[in-house]
Amino acid sequence: MTDEELRDHVARIRRLGADDARVEAKAAVRDIPKGIWESVSAFANTAGGLIILGLDESQSFAPANGFNAARIENALIAGLDNAERANPKVLPVPQYQVDRAEIDGAQVVWARIEPLSATPDRPAPCHVVAQGLERGSYKRVGDADKHLTTYEVHLLRTRHVNDHADRTPVDGHTFNDLDPDLVSRTIERVQASGSRALAGVAPDDHVSALQRLNALTDDGTPTLAGYLALGIYPQQEYPQLTIDVTVHPGIAKSQDPTVRFLDRRNCDGPLPQAIDDAVHTVVRNLRTRRIVEGTRGTDVPEIPEDVLREAIANAAMHRDYSHFVTGQQVAVNVYADRVEVINPGGFWGDRTKENVTDGHSASRNGDLARLLTVVPMPGNRSTVCENQGSGVIRMVNEMRAYGLPTPDYSASTIDHVVVRLDRFGLMDPETEEWLRTLPGHSDFSRDHDAALALARRNGSVSVVDLRDNLGLDSDDCRSVFAQLVADGLLIGMNDGPYTLADQSRNVEATGTQLAVLAVLSEDEALSIRDIAKATGKTLTALRPVLRELVESGLVVATAPPTSRSRKYLLATS
């Protein structure tokens, strides 16, 4: 980690007045605080994070008086020592970096903790040795370290272990509990595909065929995979293994206490039927828009049906089917602004919310995934999925083609995968009306509209944001931003962040902001007097402008407002 990155983190927590999900800072004057090892565990078990020792939270994260950097650094390294005969404070010890740096002229010690998900050879979860595995395993939630539940500990311990839960026999049931028509059509598909899966099996020997596909055990008992994919009514044995679609009146659950939901359907039956019913339930609760091609017009839902089908099928296929959560459903929540699909179990294997769109597949339920590639959907239109890692990429491309933000997995946790699909995307009616009020809107392209809409929705927008949502290359994104800055609609530089210019401000005020941004850099901090000298502006004129730029995230302050050593840096993109 560079000194500039460290200063950015410190500037952010100073603005917030508290630690956050990425940073834990302590004074640590006398010794390493016991809670630091809980933070190491929490960061290792979630997305990683930064520990800074030598900053006093009670003094707005100013350098702590009496801090002994050398002693604290040695104690921190000793607590993370994984050598033979060492006594580490946490196990397994995650990958880490420890170093010293200067903040406001005083030394601090920092430790960058990497997530265990990046090192599958180290068995998760990371726990505080003195507290034991069950009580000493933590996760980072906001600025707090919270105990992992028993289920979360189980998930992390088995994240890279295939326990074949989908191969579990469904005792008390037989081949006769499977849908004969679905079985027949599935076997026909396998035979027609040219696969060697049924080599040597007589064409009419359906029991042997299903045993070969791990849909039946050797004694003819349906496996969980076979029962869910081909059963006449799987909910006879597993009443909660359904897909629950709920349509809410607002943008959150129970927003209106007088109306709990607008529509609801608990979709059951074999998975192909349940998935199909869930998709149709969502679609009938979405608005449609008219797409005209030549002389023909087509009404399409605001979220492509293929995207909904892929998201819901993925949830049913990749969810956890262990005994911990057979009482939990796949949940599909339709809100006024989005659809969220939630499945129990979290990501498995090397999949994370950061890499889920890279085109690789990792199947927690290998037998079920294989079956769903050959079991036909109702009407024999297609199969449930491909299981080649291409489904999420197809979702991304479909959403982009509709001008919608890409599927968002950021709300996923250790024990649940959550995918958000925006209904209107960036261009809801309110945003479109707002865009029409901006000067020169008639000359905007779709890309200009998207950049402005992202800045309005998220507070700022960068080259990365625009590239991810629209599929543009970075140079095209920079051209879009350059035009919007020239038109006085955005304020920012380089790869961002960019924020909306206040249209109520006069030209001189906006010009001062741009002048300040032009003289600042990401590497060399300048005081207000330095900026005044470089821009020719007075201190009185600069103070409100600098305050606004810091609040917008375009500029980072190196110290609290009352500090005489307060300087300013351009925010990193």
C-alpha positions in Angstrom: 0.0 0.0 0.0 1.3 3.4 -0.9 1.6 6.4 1.4 -1.0 8.2 -0.8 -3.5 5.3 -0.3 -3.0 5.4 3.4 -3.6 9.2 3.5 -6.8 8.7 1.5 -8.1 6.1 4.1 -7.2 8.4 7.0 -8.9 11.4 5.3 -12.0 9.3 4.7 -12.4 8.1 8.3 -11.7 11.7 9.5 -14.5 12.9 7.3 -16.8 10.2 8.6 -15.7 10.6 12.2 -15.6 6.8 12.6 -14.1 3.6 11.4 -15.8 1.9 8.4 -16.1 -1.4 6.7 -12.6 -1.1 5.3 -10.6 0.5 8.1 -10.1 0.0 11.9 -8.0 2.6 13.7 -6.8 2.5 17.3 -4.5 4.6 19.5 -2.7 1.5 20.8 -0.5 3.6 23.1 0.3 1.0 25.7 -0.1 -2.2 23.8 -2.0 -4.0 21.0 -5.7 -3.7 21.9 -7.3 -7.2 22.3 -10.1 -6.1 19.9 -7.5 -5.8 17.1 -7.3 -9.6 16.7 -11.1 -9.7 16.3 -10.7 -7.1 13.5 -8.0 -9.3 11.9 -10.5 -12.2 12.0 -13.3 -10.1 10.6 -11.3 -8.7 7.7 -9.9 -12.1 6.8 -13.4 -13.7 6.8 -15.0 -11.0 4.7 -13.4 -8.6 2.1 -10.1 -7.7 3.8 -9.3 -4.4 5.4 -6.8 -2.1 6.9 -5.7 -1.7 10.5 -4.1 1.6 11.5 -2.4 1.8 15.0 -1.4 5.2 16.4 -4.5 7.3 15.6 -6.8 8.4 18.4 -10.4 8.1 17.5 -11.4 10.2 20.5 -9.3 13.0 19.0 -10.7 12.9 15.4 -8.1 10.3 14.5 -5.2 12.7 15.3 -1.8 11.0 16.1 -1.9 9.4 19.5 0.3 11.0 22.2 3.0 8.5 23.5 2.6 6.0 20.6 5.7 3.8 20.3 5.7 2.7 16.7 8.6 0.2 17.0 7.2 -1.6 20.0 3.6 -1.9 18.5 5.0 -3.0 15.1 6.9 -5.8 16.7 3.9 -6.9 18.8 1.7 -6.9 15.8 4.1 -9.0 13.7 4.5 -11.4 16.6 0.8 -11.9 16.8 0.7 -12.8 13.1 3.8 -15.0 13.2 2.9 -18.4 11.7 6.3 -20.0 12.1 6.8 -23.3 13.9 6.7 -22.8 17.7 5.2 -19.3 17.3 2.0 -18.3 19.1 -0.1 -16.5 16.6 -3.2 -14.7 18.0 -5.3 -15.8 15.1 -5.5 -19.0 13.0 -5.2 -19.5 10.1 -3.0 -16.4 9.7 -4.2 -14.5 6.6 -1.9 -12.9 4.1 -0.9 -9.5 5.4 1.5 -6.6 5.1 2.8 -4.6 8.1 4.7 -1.3 7.8 5.2 2.1 9.3 4.2 5.5 7.8 3.8 9.1 8.8 0.5 10.9 9.3 0.7 14.6 10.2 4.4 14.2 11.0 3.9 11.3 13.4 4.6 7.6 12.9 1.8 5.1 12.7 1.8 1.3 12.1 -0.5 -0.2 9.5 -1.5 -3.7 8.6 -3.2 -4.7 5.4 -5.2 -7.9 6.0 -6.1 -9.9 2.9 -9.3 -12.0 2.7 -9.0 -15.7 3.0 -11.1 -16.1 -0.1 -8.0 -15.1 -2.0 -6.0 -18.0 -0.6 -8.1 -21.2 -0.8 -5.2 -23.2 0.7 -5.8 -21.6 4.1 -8.8 -23.2 5.8 -11.4 -20.6 6.8 -12.7 -19.2 9.0 -9.9 -17.1 10.7 -10.5 -17.1 14.4 -9.0 -15.6 17.6 -7.1 -18.5 19.1 -7.9 -17.5 22.7 -11.6 -17.6 22.0 -11.8 -20.9 20.0 -13.3 -21.5 16.5 -17.0 -21.1 17.3 -16.8 -18.0 19.6 -13.7 -16.4 18.1 -14.7 -16.2 14.4 -15.8 -12.7 13.2 -17.1 -10.8 10.2 -16.9 -7.1 9.4 -20.3 -5.4 9.3 -20.0 -1.6 8.8 -17.5 -0.4 11.4 -18.1 -3.4 13.8 -16.7 -6.9 14.2 -19.6 -9.3 14.6 -19.5 -13.0 15.6 -20.1 -15.5 12.8 -23.1 -17.7 13.2 -22.7 -21.5 13.4 -24.0 -21.7 9.9 -21.5 -19.1 8.6 -18.6 -21.0 10.3 -19.9 -24.1 8.5 -20.0 -22.3 5.1 -16.5 -21.0 5.4 -15.1 -24.3 6.5 -16.7 -26.1 3.5 -16.3 -23.4 0.9 -13.8 -25.4 -1.1 -15.2 -28.8 -0.1 -17.9 -30.5 -2.2 -20.0 -32.5 0.3 -22.3 -33.7 -2.5 -25.5 -32.6 -0.6 -27.4 -32.9 -3.8 -26.5 -36.6 -3.9 -28.2 -37.3 -0.6 -30.8 -40.1 -0.8 -34.4 -39.0 -0.3 -35.4 -41.9 2.0 -38.9 -43.3 1.7 -39.3 -42.4 -1.9 -38.8 -44.4 -5.1 -38.6 -44.1 -8.9 -42.4 -43.9 -8.9 -42.2 -40.4 -7.2 -40.6 -39.0 -10.3 -42.6 -37.4 -13.1 -42.6 -40.1 -15.9 -43.1 -37.6 -18.7 -40.2 -35.4 -17.4 -38.0 -38.5 -17.0 -38.7 -39.6 -20.5 -38.0 -36.3 -22.2 -34.9 -35.8 -20.1 -33.4 -39.2 -21.1 -34.4 -38.5 -24.8 -32.4 -35.2 -24.6 -29.3 -37.0 -23.2 -29.5 -39.7 -25.9 -29.9 -37.2 -28.7 -27.0 -35.0 -27.4 -24.4 -37.6 -28.4 -23.2 -37.8 -24.8 -21.6 -41.1 -23.6 -23.4 -40.7 -20.3 -25.8 -43.5 -21.1 -23.4 -45.8 -23.0 -24.5 -49.4 -22.5 -27.9 -48.5 -21.0 -30.9 -49.9 -22.9 -33.1 -47.2 -24.4 -36.1 -48.1 -22.3 -34.1 -48.7 -19.0 -35.0 -45.5 -17.3 -33.9 -46.6 -13.9 -30.4 -47.4 -15.0 -30.2 -44.2 -17.0 -31.1 -42.1 -14.0 -28.6 -44.0 -11.8 -26.0 -43.1 -14.4 -27.0 -39.5 -14.1 -27.0 -39.6 -10.3 -30.7 -38.9 -10.1 -31.2 -42.3 -8.4 -29.0 -44.2 -6.0 -27.9 -47.8 -6.7 -30.9 -49.1 -4.8 -33.3 -46.9 -6.8 -33.9 -44.2 -4.2 -34.1 -40.7 -5.7 -31.2 -38.4 -4.9 -31.9 -34.8 -3.8 -30.8 -33.7 -7.3 -33.1 -36.1 -9.0 -36.0 -35.5 -6.7 -35.8 -31.7 -7.1 -35.3 -31.7 -10.9 -37.7 -34.6 -11.8 -40.0 -35.2 -8.9 -43.7 -35.1 -9.2 -44.0 -32.9 -6.1 -40.6 -32.4 -4.3 -42.3 -30.3 -1.6 -43.9 -33.4 -0.2 -40.6 -34.1 1.5 -39.1 -30.6 1.4 -42.0 -28.1 1.9 -39.7 -25.1 2.0 -37.6 -25.8 -1.1 -39.7 -23.4 -3.2 -39.2 -20.1 -5.0 -41.1 -17.3 -3.1 -42.0 -14.3 -5.4 -43.2 -11.3 -3.5 -44.2 -7.9 -5.0 -43.8 -5.0 -2.7 -45.5 -1.6 -3.0 -42.4 0.5 -2.4 -38.6 0.2 -2.5 -38.4 -1.7 0.8 -40.3 -4.4 2.7 -43.4 -3.3 4.7 -43.0 0.3 3.6 -46.7 0.8 3.8 -48.1 -0.9 6.9 -51.6 -1.1 5.4 -50.4 -3.0 2.3 -48.0 -5.9 3.0 -47.5 -6.9 -0.7 -49.2 -6.4 -4.1 -48.8 -9.9 -5.4 -47.3 -13.1 -4.1 -46.8 -16.7 -5.4 -44.9 -19.5 -3.8 -43.7 -21.4 -6.8 -43.4 -25.2 -6.2 -43.2 -28.4 -8.2 -40.0 -29.7 -9.9 -37.4 -27.0 -10.4 -38.1 -26.4 -14.1 -41.7 -25.7 -13.4 -41.0 -23.6 -10.3 -38.4 -21.5 -12.1 -40.8 -21.0 -15.1 -43.7 -20.0 -12.7 -41.4 -17.6 -10.8 -40.3 -15.8 -14.0 -43.9 -15.4 -15.3 -44.9 -14.0 -11.9 -42.2 -11.4 -12.0 -42.9 -10.5 -15.6 -46.6 -9.9 -15.1 -45.7 -7.4 -12.3 -43.2 -5.4 -14.5 -44.1 -2.6 -16.8 -43.5 -3.0 -20.5 -42.1 -0.7 -23.2 -42.6 -0.7 -26.9 -39.6 -1.5 -29.1 -40.1 -0.7 -32.8 -38.0 -2.3 -35.4 -38.9 -1.3 -39.0 -42.7 -1.6 -39.2 -43.1 -4.0 -36.3 -43.4 -3.2 -32.6 -42.9 -5.5 -29.7 -43.8 -5.0 -26.0 -40.9 -6.1 -23.8 -40.6 -6.1 -20.0 -38.4 -3.5 -18.4 -36.0 -6.3 -17.4 -35.3 -8.9 -20.1 -37.1 -12.2 -19.4 -33.9 -14.1 -20.2 -32.1 -12.2 -17.5 -34.8 -13.0 -14.9 -34.7 -16.7 -15.9 -31.0 -16.9 -15.6 -30.9 -15.1 -12.2 -33.6 -17.3 -10.7 -32.3 -20.6 -12.2 -28.8 -19.7 -10.8 -30.3 -19.2 -7.4 -32.0 -22.5 -7.4 -29.1 -24.4 -8.9 -26.3 -22.9 -6.8 -28.0 -22.5 -3.4 -26.9 -24.5 -0.4 -29.0 -27.7 0.1 -27.3 -28.7 3.4 -29.5 -29.5 6.4 -28.8 -26.0 7.8 -31.0 -24.3 5.3 -33.5 -26.8 3.8 -36.1 -24.7 5.6 -35.2 -21.6 3.6 -36.6 -20.7 0.2 -35.1 -18.9 -2.8 -36.6 -15.4 -2.4 -37.5 -13.1 -5.4 -38.5 -9.6 -4.2 -40.0 -7.2 -6.7 -39.7 -3.6 -5.6 -40.8 -0.4 -7.4 -37.2 0.2 -8.6 -35.6 -3.3 -8.7 -35.9 -7.0 -8.5 -33.7 -8.9 -6.0 -33.0 -12.6 -6.2 -31.7 -14.1 -2.9 -30.5 -17.6 -2.3 -29.1 -19.2 0.9 -25.5 -20.4 1.0 -23.3 -17.5 -0.2 -20.7 -18.0 -2.9 -18.9 -21.4 -3.2 -15.4 -22.3 -4.3 -13.5 -19.4 -5.8 -16.5 -17.4 -6.8 -16.9 -14.0 -5.1 -19.1 -11.0 -5.7 -16.1 -9.4 -7.4 -15.3 -12.2 -9.9 -18.8 -13.7 -10.5 -19.0 -12.0 -13.9 -15.7 -13.4 -15.3 -17.2 -16.3 -17.1 -16.0 -19.2 -14.9 -18.4 -21.7 -13.3 -18.1 -23.4 -9.9 -20.9 -25.8 -8.9 -21.6 -26.5 -5.3 -24.3 -28.9 -6.6 -22.6 -30.7 -9.4 -25.2 -33.4 -10.0 -28.1 -31.0 -9.9 -26.3 -28.6 -12.3 -25.7 -31.5 -14.7 -29.3 -32.6 -14.6 -30.6 -29.0 -15.1 -28.6 -28.8 -18.4 -30.8 -31.7 -19.8 -34.1 -31.5 -18.0 -36.6 -29.6 -20.3 -38.5 -26.5 -19.2 -42.3 -26.6 -19.5 -43.4 -26.8 -23.1 -40.1 -28.5 -24.0 -38.8 -25.0 -25.1 -35.3 -25.4 -23.7 -33.4 -26.7 -20.7 -33.0 -24.8 -17.4 -29.4 -23.8 -17.9 -26.1 -24.4 -19.7 -23.7 -24.5 -16.6 -20.8 -23.3 -18.7 -20.1 -20.1 -16.8 -21.7 -18.1 -19.6 -25.0 -17.3 -17.9 -23.9 -14.3 -15.8 -22.1 -12.8 -18.8 -25.2 -13.2 -20.9 -27.1 -11.4 -18.1 -24.6 -8.5 -18.2 -24.8 -8.2 -22.0 -28.6 -8.3 -22.0 -28.9 -5.6 -19.4 -26.4 -3.4 -21.2 -28.3 -3.9 -24.5 -31.4 -2.6 -22.7 -29.5 0.4 -21.3 -29.8 -1.0 -17.8 -27.0 -1.2 -15.1 -25.3 -4.6 -15.0 -26.4 -7.1 -12.4 -25.2 -6.0 -8.9 -24.0 -8.7 -6.5 -22.5 -6.2 -4.0 -25.1 -6.9 -1.2 -24.1 -10.6 -1.1 -22.9 -11.9 2.3 -21.2 -15.0 3.7 -24.5 -16.8 3.9 -26.5 -15.4 1.0 -26.0 -14.5 -2.6 -28.0 -11.4 -3.6 -28.3 -10.1 -7.2 -30.0 -6.8 -7.9 -31.6 -6.1 -11.2 -32.6 -2.5 -11.7 -36.1 -2.1 -13.3 -35.8 1.2 -15.0 -32.1 1.2 -14.7 -30.7 4.6 -14.8 -33.5 6.0 -16.9 -36.5 6.0 -14.7 -39.2 8.6 -15.5 -38.0 11.0 -12.8 -34.4 10.9 -14.1 -35.5 11.4 -17.7 -37.6 14.4 -16.7 -34.5 15.8 -14.8 -32.3 15.3 -17.8 -34.7 17.3 -20.0 -34.2 20.3 -17.7 -30.4 20.4 -18.2 -29.1 23.0 -20.7 -28.2 21.4 -24.1 -29.9 18.1 -23.4 -31.1 17.8 -26.9 -27.5 17.3 -28.0 -26.8 14.6 -25.5 -26.1 11.0 -26.5 -27.2 7.9 -24.6 -23.7 7.8 -23.0 -23.9 11.4 -21.8 -27.3 10.7 -20.3 -25.9 7.6 -18.5 -22.9 9.5 -17.0 -25.2 12.2 -15.7 -27.7 9.7 -14.3 -25.0 7.7 -12.6 -23.6 10.9 -11.0 -27.1 11.8 -9.8 -27.9 8.3 -8.4 -24.6 7.5 -6.7 -23.3 11.0 -5.9 -20.3 10.7 -8.2 -19.2 8.7 -11.3 -15.9 7.6 -12.6 -14.4 6.1 -15.7 -14.7 2.6 -14.2 -18.4 3.1 -13.3 -19.2 4.2 -16.9 -17.2 1.4 -18.4 -18.7 -1.3 -16.3 -22.3 -0.1 -16.9 -22.1 0.7 -20.6 -19.3 -1.5 -21.9 -17.4 1.4 -23.3 -13.6 1.5 -23.4 -11.9 3.9 -21.1 -10.9 6.5 -23.7 -14.6 6.8 -24.9 -15.6 7.3 -21.2 -13.0 10.1 -20.9 -14.4 11.8 -24.0 -17.9 11.7 -22.5 -16.7 13.3 -19.3 -14.7 15.9 -21.1 -17.7 17.1 -23.0 -19.9 17.2 -19.9 -17.2 19.2 -18.0 -16.9 21.6 -20.9 -20.7 22.0 -20.9 -20.5 22.9 -17.2 -22.6 19.9 -16.1 -19.9 17.8 -14.3 -16.9 18.7 -12.2 -13.9 16.5 -12.0 -10.6 15.5 -13.7 -8.8 12.5 -15.2 -10.6 9.2 -14.4 -12.8 10.8 -11.7 -14.6 10.9 -9.5 -16.9 13.4 -11.2 -19.8 15.1 -9.5 -22.7 17.1 -10.7 -22.1 20.8 -11.1 -24.6 23.0 -9.1 -26.7 24.6 -11.9 -27.8 27.3 -9.4 -24.2 28.5 -8.9 -22.8 31.2 -11.0 -20.1 30.7 -13.6 -17.4 32.4 -11.4 -18.1 29.9 -8.5 -17.9 26.9 -10.8 -14.8 28.3 -12.4 -13.1 28.5 -9.0 -13.8 24.8 -8.4 -12.2 23.9 -11.7 -9.2 26.1 -11.0 -8.7 24.4 -7.6 -8.9 21.0 -9.2 -6.4 22.0 -11.8 -3.7 22.9 -9.3 -4.2 19.9 -7.0 -2.6 16.5 -7.5 -2.9 13.0 -5.9 0.7 13.1 -4.7 1.6 16.5 -3.3 -0.7 18.0 -0.6 -1.2 21.8 -0.8 -2.4 24.2 1.9 -5.1 26.7 1.3 -2.4 29.4 1.0 -0.5 27.3 -1.6 -3.8 27.0 -3.6 -4.5 30.7 -3.2 -1.1 31.6 -4.6 -1.5 29.1 -7.5 -5.0 30.2 -8.5 -4.9 33.9 -7.7 -8.1 33.5 -5.5 -8.5 34.9 -2.1 -8.7 32.7 1.1 -12.2 33.9 1.6 -13.3 32.7 -1.8 -11.5 29.4 -1.5 -12.8 28.2 1.9 -16.4 27.4 0.8 -15.2 26.0 -2.5 -12.7 23.6 -0.8 -15.4 22.6 1.7 -17.8 21.7 -1.1 -15.1 19.8 -3.0 -14.1 17.8 0.1 -17.8 17.0 0.8 -18.3 15.9 -2.8 -15.4 13.5 -2.6 -13.4 15.2 -5.3 -10.8 16.5 -2.9 -9.3 14.9 0.3 -8.3 16.9 3.3 -5.3 15.6 5.3 -6.4 16.9 8.7 -9.6 18.0 10.6 -11.0 21.5 9.7 -9.6 23.0 12.9 -6.0 21.8 12.2 -3.4 24.3 11.1 -1.6 21.6 9.2 -4.7 20.8 7.0 -3.8 20.4 3.4 -5.6 19.1 0.3 -5.1 16.3 -2.3 -6.9 15.4 -5.4 -9.0 12.3 -4.6 -7.8 9.1 -6.3 -10.1 7.6 -8.9 
